[in-house]
Amino acid sequence: MSFENGLLKEEIKGYSFAKIINNILSRRKFKDMFDKETIHKYGDSGLLVSKTRLEQSKKSFQEKKFDKEVITGEILSKNNHSVILIPETIDTTSGLKHPDAILDGVVTEFKCISGGKNKLWVHYKDAFSKSEKIIFRLVKKTRHVFCN
């Protein structure tokens, strides 16, 4: 296996030019932020996840959040974007958590919303404090009806 700008040649074959450039930008940004961290391929959509984020996802309180991030990341990956889920580390200078991902070379916060406009506003204010790029995934709330 040979590498070209951090990408395996086998990975490049199925990618568009835009996805290749985005992937290079994302990997460079990741290395700038997390010098000693490694990236692992997650699933078959092209989604990448840091080793630390994978370990954090195994904690019970992180599982649902991680699952939502993976769904959003896979949707974006399947649509020619490069997505790397990054560690949920708290920034010691600001006291804030890192945003969820690097999307096409830009640090990005993911939000999954299933409520109305008030919930959207609350999530927007929270996300904007962490990152200048925000991806909202709107989810229709389902109700379970049980019949006997």
N, C-alpha and C positions, 0 to 999 in steps of 0.2 A: 504494500500500500504506500502510495506516495502522497505528499501533501503539497497543496498550492495555496498560499496565504491562509493556512490553518484549515483548509477544506480538503477532504479526501477526494481524489479524482472521481471515485465512484459516486460520491455525493453530487458532484458538479454535473454529471451526465443528465440528470432529470430536471435540473433547475433552469429557469429563464435567466437572462442576463441580469435583470433587475434583482432577482432573488440572490444571485451570486454576489453582486455588489452590496446588497443589504446585509448579507451574511458576513462579509468581510468587515463592514462597518460595525456590526453588532459585536463580533469577536474582538475587534480592536478596543471598543469601548469597554467591554467586559474585562479585558486584560488590564486596561488603565485603572479600572475600579478595584479589581480583585486579582492582584498579581499572582498569588500562589494558589488560586482556586482552579478547579477543573470543571469541564463541561461534559455532560453526557447526553446522548440522543435519547429522547423519550417517545416511545411509540413510533408510528410510521408516517407521521405528518410532517416531520422535519423540525418539530419542537425540540429545543435544547434546554436542559435544566442543570444548574450548578450542583455539584456534589453536596454542598452544605444544604441547599434548599431541599434536595431529595431526603437527606437525613432529618431535616426539620419537619418534613411532611408526615413522618411516621409518628409524630407526637399527636395524641388524640385530639387536642384542641386545634391542631393545624390541618387535619385531614380534609374537612369540608372546604376550607379556604383554598387549599392546594388544588382540590378537585375543580373548583370554579376557575382558578387561574389556568389549569391545564385545558379546560374546555375552551376558554377564550383564546389561549395561545394556539391551540390546534386549529381553530377556525381561521385565525390570522395566518398561520403557517400554510394552510391549504390554499390560501388566496395570495400566494407569492410574497409573503412577508417573512422576515427573519425574526424569530422570537427566542430569547433566552430568559428563562425564569431565574432571578437572582436571589441570594440569601435574604432572609427576613431580619437582617442585622439592624440594630439601633445605632444611628449616627451619634457618636459621642459629643460632637460639637453642638448640634441642634436639638438632640434628644428625640428626633423623629426616626421612624422606621424607614428603611429604604423603600422606594417604589417596588412594584412587583416584577418588572421585566425590563429588558432592553429590546426595543422594537425598532428594527431597521437602523440601529446605531444610536437611538435616542432613548434615554431613561424614561420609562412610561409606567403609569399607575393604571391597573385594571379595576373596574368596578362592575359588579353584577347586581342589577337592581330589579326588584319585583314589585315595587310599590308605586305610588303616585308621584306628583310633581314635588311635594314636600320632601319625600325621601330622596328624590333626584338632587334637590338643592343641598341637602345635608351631605350626601356622598360627594357632590361636586366640590363643596368647600373643603372637605377632608382631603380629597385627592389633589386639589390644586395646591394645598400646602406642602405636598410631597414632591410634585412633579409638574412640569409645564405641559406635558403631553398626557392626556387621559383617554382611555378607551372605556366606553360604557357598553355593557351587554345587557339589554333589556330582556327580562324573562317574564313570561306570562305566568301569573300565579295559578296553580291548579288546586282545585278543591276535590277532596276525596269524599265520595258519597257511598255509604255502605247500606245495602238493602238486604233484608232477610226474606 
